[in-house]
Amino acid sequence: MQFINEQEWQALPESAQKNVYDFFLFIKQRYNQSINSKQQAELSAFSNHSANNINEWLDDKEDDVWK
């Protein structure tokens, strides 16, 4: 990965620095949204799975299996 060194950054006009920073914020937001969407989907899948098994978990027969 390459980074912008300070000398290169300072050589850019202020408007270009702002554009780069705005683009960075855009990418960061998009990345966070995709992470949040994935986590939300995983949580939803887990919750749905859990809800489907609740009757099994409440059944005393399930306790006997683990004894």
N, C-alpha and C positions, 0 to 999 in steps of 0.2 A: 504494500500500500504506500502510495506517495502522499506527502503532505505539502501544503503550501508553506514555503518558508517565509519568514517575516519580511525579508527584502522584496520578494515577489509580491507579497500582499500589499506592502506600502507603495509599490510601483503602480498598482491599479488605481484608477480614479475612484473617488468616494462612491459614485453612483454604481460602479461595477462591484465594489465591495458590498454595497447594499444588495445588489442583485444576487451575489453569491450567498450572502447570509439568508436572504429570503428563500432561495432555492433550498438551502440547508434545512430551514424550518419546515418547508413543504415536504421534503423527503422524510424528515424526522416524524412529522405528523402522520404521513402515509404509513410509515413503518409501524408506528405505535398503534394505528387503527387496525392494521393487519394482524398484529400480535394480539390486540384486544379481541378482535373478531374470532381468531383461532381459539383463544382461551375461553371465550364465551361459548363457542361451539362445543368445546370439550366439556365445559361445565354443564351445558344443557344436555349433552349426551349422557354424562354421568348421572345427572339428576333424573333423566327419563328412565335410565336403567335402574336407578335406586327406587324410583316410584313403582316400577313394575315388580320389584322384588319385596316390597314392604310387607305384603301378606305372608310371604314365606318367612321373612325375618321375625314376624310377630308370632308365628306358629311355634308351639312348644316342641314340635318334632325337630325343628332346627336346633334347639338347645341340646336335644339328646344326641345329635350327631357329633357335637363338639365335646361331649363328656368323655 
